Amino acid sequence: MRNRSIAQVRRQGRRLERLGVTVAATLAAMKQGQALHLYFGRYGPVWRLTGGRTVPVEVAQIVTKNLSVAGVGDALFNDIPAQTWRFVET
């Protein structure tokens, strides 16, 4: 195991806390009716809520794995995930 300084551990903790807050905010917006859309821009995938807020790729990856979120079936090609995701009742 790699030895890490206290400062490194604190930075990692703050990053994970921000990530958790962003995931929770995204799920809350989706629970209120917004959908999460995947677009392919010039520099790669772009995730955006229907309200206009951009969602970081790392957050979208976590949100789309949540059991309360489902892809609604539209995809550009057969073997890729859906491009639209919605909150569903569990």
Order of alpha helices (4+ residues) and beta strands (2+ residues): alpha-beta-beta-beta-alpha-beta-beta
